[in-house]
Amino acid sequence: MFEYEIQQTRSAQLRREAADERLARETVRRARAARREATGRAAEGEVHPDRTRRHWFTRAA
């Protein structure tokens, strides 16, 4: 009976550790996605759509 209780305790501990690892991976994944999104927004802000832009060379035929 004692071995069974030890096994149950160990099983519960492994489940908690697995849940913690999943949570950590999800947190890292969300942080990366947030950084990627912030970088994308920053890059979009740098674009200057200037319709009156001067063309230095004539267009090819």
N, C-alpha and C positions, 0 to 999 in steps of 0.2 A: 504494500500500500504506500509506503514511504517513497519508493522509486516512482510510482505513478504521480504523486504530488510534485516531486522534483521535475518530472517530465512536463507536467502541466504548467508549472511555473516557468520553466525554460521556454516552452512553446509561447507563452504569453509575452515573455521578454523579447523573443525573436520577432513576434508580431509588432510590438511597440517599436523596436529598432527599425524594422522595415518601413513602418508608417513614418517614422522620423526621417528616414533617408528619402522616401518619396516626397515628403514635404520640403526637404532641403533642395532636391532636384527641381521641384516645381518653382520654388522661390528663385533659384538661379535662372531658370528658364524665363520667368516673368521679368526679372531684372534685365536680362539680355534683350528681351523684346521691347522693354521700355527704353533702353539705351538706343536700340535700333530705330525706334519710332522718333525719339528725340533728335537723333542724327538726321533722319529723313526730313523732319520739320526744319531743322537748321539749314539743310542743303536747299530746301525749297525757298527759304527766306533769302538766300544769297542770289537767286536768279533775278536778273533785272530785265524784264521784257521791254526792250526799247524798240518800238516800231519805226522810229525815225533814224535808225542806225545807218551810218554812212557805209556804203560798200566801197572798199578800196580797189577792187578789181572788177572789170566788166564780166558779165556772165558769159560762159562758154556757149557756143551755138548748139 
